[in-house]
């Protein structure tokens, strides 16, 4: 029996999306890579509540990515929180 490509990638390259965050990953499937994790984190920030922030696994939030791809209000708030120019 041949192993599937997702098994051969290893746990670090592709991780399961935690249950509470699946609503923010509806178009990414159950397993995501690095880019998918950043997209989910941005979706949580823009469409979620503070409770969802606590559900993000360590390393999923990328400030530079959010400042580049986030909505105008999201970018403004993140600049204020992190004191970024």
C-alpha positions as CSV (number, residue, x, y, z in Angstrom):
1,X,0.0,0.0,0.0
2,X,1.4,3.4,-1.0
3,X,1.4,6.3,1.5
4,X,-0.5,9.4,0.6
5,X,1.4,12.6,-0.2
6,X,0.1,14.3,3.0
7,X,1.6,11.5,5.1
8,X,5.0,11.8,3.5
9,X,5.1,15.6,4.1
10,X,5.4,15.2,7.9
11,X,3.6,16.8,10.7
12,X,5.6,20.1,10.6
13,X,4.8,20.9,6.9
14,X,1.1,20.2,7.1
15,X,-1.0,20.4,10.3
16,X,-4.6,19.7,11.1
17,X,-6.8,22.7,11.6
18,X,-8.0,22.8,15.2
19,X,-11.8,22.3,15.5
20,X,-12.7,25.8,16.8
21,X,-10.9,27.4,13.8
22,X,-12.3,25.2,11.0
23,X,-15.0,27.9,10.3
24,X,-12.2,30.2,9.3
25,X,-10.6,27.6,7.0
26,X,-13.7,26.4,5.1
27,X,-11.9,26.7,1.7
28,X,-8.5,25.2,2.8
29,X,-9.4,21.7,3.7
30,X,-8.6,19.8,6.9
31,X,-4.8,20.1,6.5
32,X,-2.9,23.3,5.7
33,X,0.7,24.4,5.1
34,X,2.5,27.5,6.2
35,X,0.5,29.8,3.8
36,X,-2.8,28.3,5.0
37,X,-1.9,28.9,8.6
38,X,-1.3,32.6,7.9
39,X,-4.6,32.9,6.0
40,X,-6.5,31.3,8.9
41,X,-4.8,33.6,11.4
42,X,-5.8,36.6,9.3
43,X,-9.4,35.4,9.0
44,X,-9.5,34.9,12.8
45,X,-8.3,38.4,13.4
46,X,-10.7,40.0,10.8
47,X,-13.8,38.0,11.3
48,X,-13.4,36.4,14.7
49,X,-13.6,37.5,18.3
50,X,-10.9,37.7,21.0
51,X,-11.8,34.2,22.0
52,X,-10.6,32.8,18.7
53,X,-7.2,34.5,19.1
54,X,-6.5,32.1,22.0
55,X,-7.3,29.2,19.8
56,X,-4.5,30.0,17.3
57,X,-1.6,27.5,17.6
58,X,1.8,29.0,18.3
59,X,3.5,30.4,15.2
60,X,0.3,30.8,13.1
61,X,0.1,34.6,13.5
62,X,2.4,36.5,11.2
63,X,2.3,40.3,11.7
64,X,4.0,41.2,8.4
65,X,1.5,39.0,6.5
66,X,-1.5,40.6,8.2
67,X,-0.1,44.1,7.6
68,X,0.3,43.3,3.9
69,X,-2.9,41.3,3.2
70,X,-5.3,42.6,5.9
71,X,-8.2,45.0,5.5
72,X,-7.6,48.7,6.1
73,X,-9.1,48.7,9.6
74,X,-7.2,45.5,10.6
75,X,-3.9,47.0,9.4
76,X,-4.6,50.2,11.3
77,X,-5.4,48.4,14.6
78,X,-2.4,46.1,14.3
79,X,-0.1,49.1,13.7
80,X,-1.5,50.7,16.9
81,X,-1.2,47.5,19.0
82,X,2.4,46.6,17.8
83,X,3.5,50.2,17.3
84,X,4.6,49.7,13.7
85,X,5.1,52.6,11.4
